[in-house]
Amino acid sequence: MKRKFSLLLVLIMIFALGACGDSESHEGQAKTPSASSAQKGRNYQDVIKDFESKGFTNIQVEPIDDLVTGWMTKDGEVEEVSVDGDKDYSPDRWYPNDVEVIITYHTFPEEDDSEEKTTPEETQSLETEEPPAPNLTVDNCEELATMLVVEAEIDSLYSEFAEAYKESVIEFDGCITYIVNHDDYDTRYDILLSAGDYIDENTANPGPVFKFEDVNTMNLGIEDLFLPEFVKAGSNVHVVAKVKNFNEDIGLFFLEPVAITER
């Protein structure tokens, strides 16, 4: 009886030591679940759970965006699994638990809606865009105010202003000093203007002589085909126009009209 009890005790000790040895020898390791071939066709999320339950900590996924209808191959269906670079690994094999496990699966391509949607960065950029610059006037542009009171037909200030503010829109109170049809046209005109109120045909106003060349009523911001009564020599008008250039040879400051109104 004692012999049987001793033998049983030895067997228990051997089993316990074996179990302890097995636990210690695989610390920091993880054992593979089913073989790679068995994973193919499963849902990749289920495969992730299997490897996590076995102790693997470095699990990566690589989608293959090749699905069109998803009839034959389902979205998320695994194509292959590799462990530490081995695509033909065996089941129940021990690896360091931080080796790379790569699960490759099929899915649909991402929709390219970049043309339809605006990114938050683009939305913020649109919201923060500065409004158009205000028209230059004698109140907000010192250079314009200075130019309009120069007592000279030709002055370097005119060229300097035209270069500095080319394509900018200016507006000022002025007058029409001369108007004539452009070439042989009945509805196109050349118009000379000056700053300030009209005095008479023999008195030149301060500032440069401005010119609208080859313009029609539409260019002047007027809806009628023919010029209204106020667009004539001697009329006081309010001018809104874009700066073009100053021609020193002929002493004319060219403007592109935006609008002209009676005042």
Summary of the structure (lengths in Angstrom):
residues: 263
radius of gyration: 43.9
end to end distance: 130.9
largest distance: 146.3
contacts: 675
relative contact order: 0.10
helix: 23%
strand: 31%
